[in-house]
């Protein structure tokens, strides 16, 4: 989540943090991949989130991001 906040210092976007342990389907899908970054239902990145990938995702289109933790 720190990387998300770092990118927010340069470009405004909203994101939602999702606790996968509260959703059995999400937990089964992502438990070995967290953190996971999705945009508009499409996985953008997982494991280690990097600045460039997040920046490109949020500046490509105006949309919110979800990060499964």
PDB file with SEQRES, HELIX, SHEET and CRYST1 records, atoms N, CA, C and O in Angstrom:
SEQRES   1 A   69  UNK UNK UNK UNK UNK UNK UNK UNK UNK UNK UNK UNK UNK          
SEQRES   2 A   69  UNK UNK UNK UNK UNK UNK UNK UNK UNK UNK UNK UNK UNK          
SEQRES   3 A   69  UNK UNK UNK UNK UNK UNK UNK UNK UNK UNK UNK UNK UNK          
SEQRES   4 A   69  UNK UNK UNK UNK UNK UNK UNK UNK UNK UNK UNK UNK UNK          
SEQRES   5 A   69  UNK UNK UNK UNK UNK UNK UNK UNK UNK UNK UNK UNK UNK          
SEQRES   6 A   69  UNK UNK UNK UNK                                              
HELIX    1 AA1 UNK A    2  UNK A    8  1                                   7    
HELIX    2 AA2 UNK A   20  UNK A   22  5                                   3    
HELIX    3 AA3 UNK A   24  UNK A   30  1                                   7    
HELIX    4 AA4 UNK A   51  UNK A   60  1                                  10    
SHEET    1 AA1 4 UNK A  15  UNK A  18  0                                        
SHEET    2 AA1 4 UNK A  65  UNK A  68  1                                        
SHEET    3 AA1 4 UNK A  36  UNK A  39 -1                                        
SHEET    4 AA1 4 UNK A  42  UNK A  46 -1                                        
CRYST1    1.000    1.000    1.000  90.00  90.00  90.00 P 1           1          
ATOM      1  N   UNK A   1       0.822  -1.183   0.000  1.00  0.00           N  
ATOM      2  CA  UNK A   1       0.000   0.000   0.000  1.00  0.00           C  
ATOM      3  C   UNK A   1       0.869   1.251   0.000  1.00  0.00           C  
ATOM      4  O   UNK A   1       0.426   2.305  -0.455  1.00  0.00           O  
ATOM      5  N   UNK A   2       2.086   1.154   0.496  1.00  0.00           N  
ATOM      6  CA  UNK A   2       2.968   2.313   0.498  1.00  0.00           C  
ATOM      7  C   UNK A   2       3.241   2.810  -0.915  1.00  0.00           C  
ATOM      8  O   UNK A   2       3.299   4.017  -1.152  1.00  0.00           O  
ATOM      9  N   UNK A   3       3.409   1.878  -1.858  1.00  0.00           N  
ATOM     10  CA  UNK A   3       3.677   2.269  -3.237  1.00  0.00           C  
ATOM     11  C   UNK A   3       2.461   2.993  -3.828  1.00  0.00           C  
ATOM     12  O   UNK A   3       2.616   3.941  -4.598  1.00  0.00           O  
ATOM     13  N   UNK A   4       1.264   2.550  -3.471  1.00  0.00           N  
ATOM     14  CA  UNK A   4       0.053   3.214  -3.945  1.00  0.00           C  
ATOM     15  C   UNK A   4       0.040   4.666  -3.457  1.00  0.00           C  
ATOM     16  O   UNK A   4      -0.251   5.584  -4.224  1.00  0.00           O  
ATOM     17  N   UNK A   5       0.354   4.861  -2.194  1.00  0.00           N  
ATOM     18  CA  UNK A   5       0.373   6.211  -1.611  1.00  0.00           C  
ATOM     19  C   UNK A   5       1.459   7.073  -2.275  1.00  0.00           C  
ATOM     20  O   UNK A   5       1.259   8.269  -2.487  1.00  0.00           O  
ATOM     21  N   UNK A   6       2.581   6.475  -2.594  1.00  0.00           N  
ATOM     22  CA  UNK A   6       3.664   7.198  -3.244  1.00  0.00           C  
ATOM     23  C   UNK A   6       3.218   7.711  -4.617  1.00  0.00           C  
ATOM     24  O   UNK A   6       3.473   8.865  -4.961  1.00  0.00           O  
ATOM     25  N   UNK A   7       2.561   6.867  -5.388  1.00  0.00           N  
ATOM     26  CA  UNK A   7       2.061   7.285  -6.697  1.00  0.00           C  
ATOM     27  C   UNK A   7       0.997   8.365  -6.532  1.00  0.00           C  
ATOM     28  O   UNK A   7       0.923   9.281  -7.351  1.00  0.00           O  
ATOM     29  N   UNK A   8       0.177   8.276  -5.494  1.00  0.00           N  
ATOM     30  CA  UNK A   8      -0.863   9.292  -5.246  1.00  0.00           C  
ATOM     31  C   UNK A   8      -0.266  10.679  -5.011  1.00  0.00           C  
ATOM     32  O   UNK A   8      -0.952  11.684  -5.200  1.00  0.00           O  
ATOM     33  N   UNK A   9       0.976  10.746  -4.609  1.00  0.00           N  
ATOM     34  CA  UNK A   9       1.616  12.052  -4.430  1.00  0.00           C  
ATOM     35  C   UNK A   9       1.839  12.748  -5.766  1.00  0.00           C  
ATOM     36  O   UNK A   9       1.950  13.973  -5.821  1.00  0.00           O  
ATOM     37  N   UNK A  10       1.904  11.967  -6.847  1.00  0.00           N  
ATOM     38  CA  UNK A  10       2.164  12.530  -8.173  1.00  0.00           C  
ATOM     39  C   UNK A  10       0.926  12.620  -9.055  1.00  0.00           C  
ATOM     40  O   UNK A  10       0.855  13.473  -9.940  1.00  0.00           O  
ATOM     41  N   UNK A  11      -0.039  11.755  -8.824  1.00  0.00           N  
ATOM     42  CA  UNK A  11      -1.248  11.757  -9.640  1.00  0.00           C  
ATOM     43  C   UNK A  11      -2.422  11.339  -8.755  1.00  0.00           C  
ATOM     44  O   UNK A  11      -2.318  10.389  -7.979  1.00  0.00           O  
ATOM     45  N   UNK A  12      -3.549  12.063  -8.880  1.00  0.00           N  
ATOM     46  CA  UNK A  12      -4.710  11.747  -8.050  1.00  0.00           C  
ATOM     47  C   UNK A  12      -5.453  10.533  -8.605  1.00  0.00           C  
ATOM     48  O   UNK A  12      -5.754  10.472  -9.797  1.00  0.00           O  
ATOM     49  N   UNK A  13      -5.741   9.584  -7.744  1.00  0.00           N  
ATOM     50  CA  UNK A  13      -6.601   8.449  -8.070  1.00  0.00           C  
ATOM     51  C   UNK A  13      -7.112   7.872  -6.768  1.00  0.00           C  
ATOM     52  O   UNK A  13      -6.522   8.067  -5.705  1.00  0.00           O  
ATOM     53  N   UNK A  14      -8.212   7.163  -6.870  1.00  0.00           N  
ATOM     54  CA  UNK A  14      -8.786   6.483  -5.718  1.00  0.00           C  
ATOM     55  C   UNK A  14      -8.509   5.003  -5.837  1.00  0.00           C  
ATOM     56  O   UNK A  14      -8.447   4.460  -6.940  1.00  0.00           O  
ATOM     57  N   UNK A  15      -8.342   4.355  -4.708  1.00  0.00           N  
ATOM     58  CA  UNK A  15      -8.230   2.906  -4.710  1.00  0.00           C  
ATOM     59  C   UNK A  15      -8.921   2.344  -3.492  1.00  0.00           C  
ATOM     60  O   UNK A  15      -9.119   3.024  -2.485  1.00  0.00           O  
ATOM     61  N   UNK A  16      -9.276   1.101  -3.613  1.00  0.00           N  
ATOM     62  CA  UNK A  16      -9.974   0.408  -2.540  1.00  0.00           C  
ATOM     63  C   UNK A  16      -9.111  -0.760  -2.086  1.00  0.00           C  
ATOM     64  O   UNK A  16      -8.604  -1.523  -2.908  1.00  0.00           O  
ATOM     65  N   UNK A  17      -8.949  -0.894  -0.788  1.00  0.00           N  
ATOM     66  CA  UNK A  17      -8.235  -2.023  -0.223  1.00  0.00           C  
ATOM     67  C   UNK A  17      -9.266  -3.084   0.148  1.00  0.00           C  
ATOM     68  O   UNK A  17     -10.243  -2.794   0.838  1.00  0.00           O  
ATOM     69  N   UNK A  18      -9.046  -4.305  -0.311  1.00  0.00           N  
ATOM     70  CA  UNK A  18      -9.979  -5.403  -0.083  1.00  0.00           C  
ATOM     71  C   UNK A  18      -9.279  -6.472   0.756  1.00  0.00           C  
ATOM     72  O   UNK A  18      -8.203  -6.948   0.394  1.00  0.00           O  
ATOM     73  N   UNK A  19      -9.889  -6.840   1.865  1.00  0.00           N  
ATOM     74  CA  UNK A  19      -9.371  -7.912   2.720  1.00  0.00           C  
ATOM     75  C   UNK A  19      -9.871  -9.238   2.161  1.00  0.00           C  
ATOM     76  O   UNK A  19     -11.039  -9.588   2.325  1.00  0.00           O  
ATOM     77  N   UNK A  20      -8.981  -9.973   1.500  1.00  0.00           N  
ATOM     78  CA  UNK A  20      -9.401 -11.207   0.826  1.00  0.00           C  
ATOM     79  C   UNK A  20      -9.848 -12.289   1.797  1.00  0.00           C  
ATOM     80  O   UNK A  20     -10.540 -13.227   1.401  1.00  0.00           O  
ATOM     81  N   UNK A  21      -9.467 -12.173   3.044  1.00  0.00           N  
ATOM     82  CA  UNK A  21      -9.886 -13.177   4.024  1.00  0.00           C  
ATOM     83  C   UNK A  21     -11.372 -13.087   4.332  1.00  0.00           C  
ATOM     84  O   UNK A  21     -11.927 -14.004   4.938  1.00  0.00           O  
ATOM     85  N   UNK A  22     -12.024 -12.009   3.932  1.00  0.00           N  
ATOM     86  CA  UNK A  22     -13.453 -11.839   4.162  1.00  0.00           C  
ATOM     87  C   UNK A  22     -14.297 -12.397   3.014  1.00  0.00           C  
ATOM     88  O   UNK A  22     -15.525 -12.404   3.092  1.00  0.00           O  
ATOM     89  N   UNK A  23     -13.644 -12.859   1.961  1.00  0.00           N  
ATOM     90  CA  UNK A  23     -14.340 -13.374   0.779  1.00  0.00           C  
ATOM     91  C   UNK A  23     -13.668 -14.673   0.352  1.00  0.00           C  
ATOM     92  O   UNK A  23     -12.521 -14.664  -0.092  1.00  0.00           O  
ATOM     93  N   UNK A  24     -14.375 -15.780   0.485  1.00  0.00           N  
ATOM     94  CA  UNK A  24     -13.797 -17.098   0.213  1.00  0.00           C  
ATOM     95  C   UNK A  24     -13.274 -17.222  -1.216  1.00  0.00           C  
ATOM     96  O   UNK A  24     -12.201 -17.784  -1.434  1.00  0.00           O  
ATOM     97  N   UNK A  25     -14.020 -16.704  -2.189  1.00  0.00           N  
ATOM     98  CA  UNK A  25     -13.588 -16.785  -3.588  1.00  0.00           C  
ATOM     99  C   UNK A  25     -12.302 -15.986  -3.824  1.00  0.00           C  
ATOM    100  O   UNK A  25     -11.375 -16.475  -4.470  1.00  0.00           O  
ATOM    101  N   UNK A  26     -12.249 -14.761  -3.302  1.00  0.00           N  
ATOM    102  CA  UNK A  26     -11.041 -13.949  -3.453  1.00  0.00           C  
ATOM    103  C   UNK A  26      -9.861 -14.573  -2.735  1.00  0.00           C  
ATOM    104  O   UNK A  26      -8.743 -14.561  -3.249  1.00  0.00           O  
ATOM    105  N   UNK A  27     -10.099 -15.115  -1.561  1.00  0.00           N  
ATOM    106  CA  UNK A  27      -9.022 -15.740  -0.803  1.00  0.00           C  
ATOM    107  C   UNK A  27      -8.446 -16.923  -1.572  1.00  0.00           C  
ATOM    108  O   UNK A  27      -7.227 -17.079  -1.648  1.00  0.00           O  
ATOM    109  N   UNK A  28      -9.296 -17.737  -2.128  1.00  0.00           N  
ATOM    110  CA  UNK A  28      -8.836 -18.893  -2.897  1.00  0.00           C  
ATOM    111  C   UNK A  28      -8.072 -18.452  -4.147  1.00  0.00           C  
ATOM    112  O   UNK A  28      -7.065 -19.063  -4.505  1.00  0.00           O  
ATOM    113  N   UNK A  29      -8.540 -17.411  -4.800  1.00  0.00           N  
ATOM    114  CA  UNK A  29      -7.924 -16.942  -6.044  1.00  0.00           C  
ATOM    115  C   UNK A  29      -6.579 -16.254  -5.812  1.00  0.00           C  
ATOM    116  O   UNK A  29      -5.646 -16.440  -6.593  1.00  0.00           O  
ATOM    117  N   UNK A  30      -6.471 -15.448  -4.729  1.00  0.00           N  
ATOM    118  CA  UNK A  30      -5.308 -14.581  -4.564  1.00  0.00           C  
ATOM    119  C   UNK A  30      -4.379 -14.904  -3.400  1.00  0.00           C  
ATOM    120  O   UNK A  30      -3.364 -14.226  -3.247  1.00  0.00           O  
ATOM    121  N   UNK A  31      -4.666 -15.881  -2.591  1.00  0.00           N  
ATOM    122  CA  UNK A  31      -3.919 -16.041  -1.343  1.00  0.00           C  
ATOM    123  C   UNK A  31      -2.413 -16.162  -1.522  1.00  0.00           C  
ATOM    124  O   UNK A  31      -1.667 -15.753  -0.632  1.00  0.00           O  
ATOM    125  N   UNK A  32      -1.945 -16.700  -2.621  1.00  0.00           N  
ATOM    126  CA  UNK A  32      -0.504 -16.839  -2.838  1.00  0.00           C  
ATOM    127  C   UNK A  32       0.078 -15.688  -3.651  1.00  0.00           C  
ATOM    128  O   UNK A  32       1.272 -15.688  -3.952  1.00  0.00           O  
ATOM    129  N   UNK A  33      -0.747 -14.710  -4.011  1.00  0.00           N  
ATOM    130  CA  UNK A  33      -0.304 -13.653  -4.913  1.00  0.00           C  
ATOM    131  C   UNK A  33      -0.287 -12.270  -4.278  1.00  0.00           C  
ATOM    132  O   UNK A  33       0.197 -11.329  -4.907  1.00  0.00           O  
ATOM    133  N   UNK A  34      -0.790 -12.107  -3.071  1.00  0.00           N  
ATOM    134  CA  UNK A  34      -0.971 -10.776  -2.508  1.00  0.00           C  
ATOM    135  C   UNK A  34       0.359 -10.049  -2.308  1.00  0.00           C  
ATOM    136  O   UNK A  34       1.370 -10.681  -2.003  1.00  0.00           O  
ATOM    137  N   UNK A  35       0.364  -8.752  -2.475  1.00  0.00           N  
ATOM    138  CA  UNK A  35      -0.764  -7.921  -2.871  1.00  0.00           C  
ATOM    139  C   UNK A  35      -1.075  -8.067  -4.363  1.00  0.00           C  
ATOM    140  O   UNK A  35      -0.205  -8.397  -5.169  1.00  0.00           O  
ATOM    141  N   UNK A  36      -2.324  -7.814  -4.700  1.00  0.00           N  
ATOM    142  CA  UNK A  36      -2.791  -7.882  -6.082  1.00  0.00           C  
ATOM    143  C   UNK A  36      -3.390  -6.529  -6.443  1.00  0.00           C  
ATOM    144  O   UNK A  36      -4.147  -5.949  -5.665  1.00  0.00           O  
ATOM    145  N   UNK A  37      -3.050  -6.033  -7.616  1.00  0.00           N  
ATOM    146  CA  UNK A  37      -3.577  -4.770  -8.094  1.00  0.00           C  
ATOM    147  C   UNK A  37      -4.463  -5.053  -9.298  1.00  0.00           C  
ATOM    148  O   UNK A  37      -4.022  -5.640 -10.286  1.00  0.00           O  
ATOM    149  N   UNK A  38      -5.728  -4.625  -9.202  1.00  0.00           N  
ATOM    150  CA  UNK A  38      -6.673  -4.783 -10.302  1.00  0.00           C  
ATOM    151  C   UNK A  38      -7.192  -3.420 -10.727  1.00  0.00           C  
ATOM    152  O   UNK A  38      -7.325  -2.503  -9.917  1.00  0.00           O  
ATOM    153  N   UNK A  39      -7.482  -3.312 -12.011  1.00  0.00           N  
ATOM    154  CA  UNK A  39      -8.115  -2.118 -12.542  1.00  0.00           C  
ATOM    155  C   UNK A  39      -9.240  -2.570 -13.449  1.00  0.00           C  
ATOM    156  O   UNK A  39      -9.019  -3.319 -14.401  1.00  0.00           O  
ATOM    157  N   UNK A  40     -10.439  -2.116 -13.154  1.00  0.00           N  
ATOM    158  CA  UNK A  40     -11.617  -2.468 -13.955  1.00  0.00           C  
ATOM    159  C   UNK A  40     -11.753  -3.983 -14.117  1.00  0.00           C  
ATOM    160  O   UNK A  40     -12.110  -4.467 -15.192  1.00  0.00           O  
ATOM    161  N   UNK A  41     -11.467  -4.731 -13.045  1.00  0.00           N  
ATOM    162  CA  UNK A  41     -11.622  -6.182 -13.063  1.00  0.00           C  
ATOM    163  C   UNK A  41     -10.479  -6.937 -13.706  1.00  0.00           C  
ATOM    164  O   UNK A  41     -10.520  -8.166 -13.768  1.00  0.00           O  
ATOM    165  N   UNK A  42      -9.458  -6.240 -14.188  1.00  0.00           N  
ATOM    166  CA  UNK A  42      -8.311  -6.879 -14.829  1.00  0.00           C  
ATOM    167  C   UNK A  42      -7.094  -6.785 -13.917  1.00  0.00           C  
ATOM    168  O   UNK A  42      -6.789  -5.712 -13.396  1.00  0.00           O  
ATOM    169  N   UNK A  43      -6.394  -7.908 -13.722  1.00  0.00           N  
ATOM    170  CA  UNK A  43      -5.206  -7.899 -12.882  1.00  0.00           C  
ATOM    171  C   UNK A  43      -4.098  -7.119 -13.591  1.00  0.00           C  
ATOM    172  O   UNK A  43      -3.762  -7.400 -14.742  1.00  0.00           O  
ATOM    173  N   UNK A  44      -3.544  -6.150 -12.893  1.00  0.00           N  
ATOM    174  CA  UNK A  44      -2.468  -5.324 -13.423  1.00  0.00           C  
ATOM    175  C   UNK A  44      -1.114  -5.857 -12.958  1.00  0.00           C  
ATOM    176  O   UNK A  44      -0.165  -5.933 -13.739  1.00  0.00           O  
ATOM    177  N   UNK A  45      -1.035  -6.226 -11.678  1.00  0.00           N  
ATOM    178  CA  UNK A  45       0.235  -6.670 -11.113  1.00  0.00           C  
ATOM    179  C   UNK A  45      -0.028  -7.393  -9.799  1.00  0.00           C  
ATOM    180  O   UNK A  45      -1.037  -7.145  -9.138  1.00  0.00           O  
ATOM    181  N   UNK A  46       0.869  -8.275  -9.428  1.00  0.00           N  
ATOM    182  CA  UNK A  46       0.769  -8.937  -8.126  1.00  0.00           C  
ATOM    183  C   UNK A  46       2.155  -9.191  -7.571  1.00  0.00           C  
ATOM    184  O   UNK A  46       3.151  -9.114  -8.290  1.00  0.00           O  
ATOM    185  N   UNK A  47       2.209  -9.498  -6.277  1.00  0.00           N  
ATOM    186  CA  UNK A  47       3.497  -9.726  -5.618  1.00  0.00           C  
ATOM    187  C   UNK A  47       4.097  -8.407  -5.191  1.00  0.00           C  
ATOM    188  O   UNK A  47       3.672  -7.817  -4.198  1.00  0.00           O  
ATOM    189  N   UNK A  48       5.071  -7.949  -5.925  1.00  0.00           N  
ATOM    190  CA  UNK A  48       5.720  -6.668  -5.646  1.00  0.00           C  
ATOM    191  C   UNK A  48       5.143  -5.632  -6.599  1.00  0.00           C  
ATOM    192  O   UNK A  48       5.240  -5.771  -7.818  1.00  0.00           O  
ATOM    193  N   UNK A  49       4.541  -4.596  -6.031  1.00  0.00           N  
ATOM    194  CA  UNK A  49       3.954  -3.538  -6.843  1.00  0.00           C  
ATOM    195  C   UNK A  49       4.998  -2.451  -7.067  1.00  0.00           C  
ATOM    196  O   UNK A  49       5.629  -1.981  -6.121  1.00  0.00           O  
ATOM    197  N   UNK A  50       5.176  -2.054  -8.332  1.00  0.00           N  
ATOM    198  CA  UNK A  50       6.177  -1.029  -8.604  1.00  0.00           C  
ATOM    199  C   UNK A  50       5.530   0.269  -9.069  1.00  0.00           C  
ATOM    200  O   UNK A  50       4.424   0.276  -9.609  1.00  0.00           O  
ATOM    201  N   UNK A  51       6.239   1.354  -8.849  1.00  0.00           N  
ATOM    202  CA  UNK A  51       5.746   2.698  -9.137  1.00  0.00           C  
ATOM    203  C   UNK A  51       5.328   2.836 -10.597  1.00  0.00           C  
ATOM    204  O   UNK A  51       4.218   3.289 -10.879  1.00  0.00           O  
ATOM    205  N   UNK A  52       6.187   2.457 -11.517  1.00  0.00           N  
ATOM    206  CA  UNK A  52       5.926   2.667 -12.945  1.00  0.00           C  
ATOM    207  C   UNK A  52       4.649   1.973 -13.405  1.00  0.00           C  
ATOM    208  O   UNK A  52       3.858   2.564 -14.141  1.00  0.00           O  
ATOM    209  N   UNK A  53       4.439   0.738 -12.987  1.00  0.00           N  
ATOM    210  CA  UNK A  53       3.249  -0.002 -13.394  1.00  0.00           C  
ATOM    211  C   UNK A  53       1.981   0.644 -12.843  1.00  0.00           C  
ATOM    212  O   UNK A  53       0.987   0.775 -13.557  1.00  0.00           O  
ATOM    213  N   UNK A  54       2.016   1.045 -11.582  1.00  0.00           N  
ATOM    214  CA  UNK A  54       0.856   1.707 -10.976  1.00  0.00           C  
ATOM    215  C   UNK A  54       0.595   3.039 -11.673  1.00  0.00           C  
ATOM    216  O   UNK A  54      -0.546   3.346 -12.018  1.00  0.00           O  
ATOM    217  N   UNK A  55       1.643   3.827 -11.879  1.00  0.00           N  
ATOM    218  CA  UNK A  55       1.505   5.129 -12.525  1.00  0.00           C  
ATOM    219  C   UNK A  55       0.895   4.979 -13.913  1.00  0.00           C  
ATOM    220  O   UNK A  55      -0.027   5.715 -14.265  1.00  0.00           O  
ATOM    221  N   UNK A  56       1.395   4.042 -14.698  1.00  0.00           N  
ATOM    222  CA  UNK A  56       0.860   3.816 -16.043  1.00  0.00           C  
ATOM    223  C   UNK A  56      -0.604   3.376 -15.993  1.00  0.00           C  
ATOM    224  O   UNK A  56      -1.403   3.781 -16.837  1.00  0.00           O  
ATOM    225  N   UNK A  57      -0.953   2.554 -15.013  1.00  0.00           N  
ATOM    226  CA  UNK A  57      -2.331   2.075 -14.902  1.00  0.00           C  
ATOM    227  C   UNK A  57      -3.293   3.212 -14.567  1.00  0.00           C  
ATOM    228  O   UNK A  57      -4.392   3.272 -15.118  1.00  0.00           O  
ATOM    229  N   UNK A  58      -2.899   4.101 -13.682  1.00  0.00           N  
ATOM    230  CA  UNK A  58      -3.816   5.162 -13.267  1.00  0.00           C  
ATOM    231  C   UNK A  58      -3.852   6.323 -14.243  1.00  0.00           C  
ATOM    232  O   UNK A  58      -4.828   7.073 -14.262  1.00  0.00           O  
ATOM    233  N   UNK A  59      -2.835   6.490 -15.039  1.00  0.00           N  
ATOM    234  CA  UNK A  59      -2.847   7.591 -15.994  1.00  0.00           C  
ATOM    235  C   UNK A  59      -3.376   7.145 -17.359  1.00  0.00           C  
ATOM    236  O   UNK A  59      -3.665   7.989 -18.207  1.00  0.00           O  
ATOM    237  N   UNK A  60      -3.506   5.847 -17.584  1.00  0.00           N  
ATOM    238  CA  UNK A  60      -4.013   5.341 -18.855  1.00  0.00           C  
ATOM    239  C   UNK A  60      -5.479   5.698 -19.032  1.00  0.00           C  
ATOM    240  O   UNK A  60      -5.913   5.999 -20.144  1.00  0.00           O  
ATOM    241  N   UNK A  61      -6.233   5.669 -17.968  1.00  0.00           N  
ATOM    242  CA  UNK A  61      -7.657   5.969 -17.992  1.00  0.00           C  
ATOM    243  C   UNK A  61      -8.047   6.413 -16.599  1.00  0.00           C  
ATOM    244  O   UNK A  61      -7.395   6.026 -15.629  1.00  0.00           O  
ATOM    245  N   UNK A  62      -9.072   7.198 -16.474  1.00  0.00           N  
ATOM    246  CA  UNK A  62      -9.540   7.630 -15.167  1.00  0.00           C  
ATOM    247  C   UNK A  62     -10.410   6.538 -14.575  1.00  0.00           C  
ATOM    248  O   UNK A  62     -11.578   6.417 -14.942  1.00  0.00           O  
ATOM    249  N   UNK A  63      -9.870   5.748 -13.675  1.00  0.00           N  
ATOM    250  CA  UNK A  63     -10.614   4.662 -13.044  1.00  0.00           C  
ATOM    251  C   UNK A  63     -10.028   4.404 -11.672  1.00  0.00           C  
ATOM    252  O   UNK A  63      -8.897   4.792 -11.380  1.00  0.00           O  
ATOM    253  N   UNK A  64     -10.802   3.750 -10.844  1.00  0.00           N  
ATOM    254  CA  UNK A  64     -10.308   3.429  -9.511  1.00  0.00           C  
ATOM    255  C   UNK A  64      -9.588   2.089  -9.544  1.00  0.00           C  
ATOM    256  O   UNK A  64      -9.782   1.287 -10.458  1.00  0.00           O  
ATOM    257  N   UNK A  65      -8.772   1.864  -8.558  1.00  0.00           N  
ATOM    258  CA  UNK A  65      -8.016   0.615  -8.442  1.00  0.00           C  
ATOM    259  C   UNK A  65      -8.450  -0.127  -7.186  1.00  0.00           C  
ATOM    260  O   UNK A  65      -8.892   0.476  -6.208  1.00  0.00           O  
ATOM    261  N   UNK A  66      -8.319  -1.409  -7.235  1.00  0.00           N  
ATOM    262  CA  UNK A  66      -8.566  -2.236  -6.062  1.00  0.00           C  
ATOM    263  C   UNK A  66      -7.287  -2.988  -5.758  1.00  0.00           C  
ATOM    264  O   UNK A  66      -6.654  -3.550  -6.652  1.00  0.00           O  
ATOM    265  N   UNK A  67      -6.924  -2.994  -4.523  1.00  0.00           N  
ATOM    266  CA  UNK A  67      -5.758  -3.728  -4.088  1.00  0.00           C  
ATOM    267  C   UNK A  67      -6.201  -4.743  -3.070  1.00  0.00           C  
ATOM    268  O   UNK A  67      -6.705  -4.386  -2.005  1.00  0.00           O  
ATOM    269  N   UNK A  68      -6.019  -6.001  -3.387  1.00  0.00           N  
ATOM    270  CA  UNK A  68      -6.402  -7.068  -2.466  1.00  0.00           C  
ATOM    271  C   UNK A  68      -5.255  -7.288  -1.496  1.00  0.00           C  
ATOM    272  O   UNK A  68      -4.114  -7.499  -1.908  1.00  0.00           O  
ATOM    273  N   UNK A  69      -5.557  -7.240  -0.232  1.00  0.00           N  
ATOM    274  CA  UNK A  69      -4.539  -7.457   0.803  1.00  0.00           C  
ATOM    275  C   UNK A  69      -4.898  -8.639   1.649  1.00  0.00           C  
ATOM    276  O   UNK A  69      -4.163  -8.981   2.575  1.00  0.00           O  
TER     277      UNK A  69                                                      
END                                                                             
